[in-house]
């Protein structure tokens, strides 16, 4: 795994990051510990989490794992906000909600600072200036070191970028879903990030697990697609058009004597402007399978061939931004 600078910022991340969507619920603390050991052994240093992951237990699980067996300074931690849980999770970028969310994350992660804090999405009910004032407070008090946004359209991202720059709070990163099956960021968001030196982080690099091929013929009982927590997250990608694209990935893999995981991650690694791609294995075995293919280089002719499997249509992140992220997980 490589260490790269996130855009024009000074923050270093590994080119593949570890997602913790299932930690604390579908992934136990013991299994999470084994996953993190396997990820660190592969050279990984970047961990992505959120207050809602694992049914609200993701950050706590990660904090426990780090405190017991790892050096926190060896990792770049990414989390998101703001979320209020009164009595159910709801999203808000209000000053009070954001600051409370940050403090709660620090407590759960058992750390004094968050390396990269992301706004989980847009909030039409809160002025951007108010939102950024909370980020400024968190940065000045040392609770947050770098700031970015997640799951926002290019328009909303641009508004945050320019207002944040006026307040001397540079936008260091954008995190959005990007894979062979979800390429909407190519229209506006990714080019804008490249133009303005914003680091781009791709979440769900394996298309919520669909690109592994596990759903080619059925839904395995132990998969996310069968999980009460995440079935609704996987289902939107199980379309006939996507199934055809998955078969194309498998054909490319067979021709190269590689795995579909290697082809999918190799394709994403070849996309200019992507600094970090997030993988979310639920088990140590899955982490080892993914780690085995992280150094794979997809030949350029096949990069184009895989790109041609699906058209780039208008959808996420301009349409359905909030529903694209597992906000209840």
Secondary structure, DSSP 8 states (H G I E B T S, - for coil): --EEE-TTSS-EEESEEEE-TTBTTTB-HHHHHHHHHHHHHTT--EEE--TTGGGGTHHHHHHHHHHHHS-GGGSEEEEEE-EEESSSEEE---HHHHHHHHHHHHHHHT-S-EEEEEE-S--TTS-HHHHHHHHHHHHHTTSEEEEEEES--HHHHHHHHHHHHHTT--EEEEEEE-BTTB-GGGTTHHHHHHHHT-EEEEE-TTGGGGGGTTTSSS--TTSGGG-TTTHHHHHTT--HHHHHHHHHHHHHHHHHT--HHHHHHHHHHTSTTEEEEEE--SSHHHHHHHHTTTT----HHHHHHHHTTS---S-TTTSSTGGGS-TT-
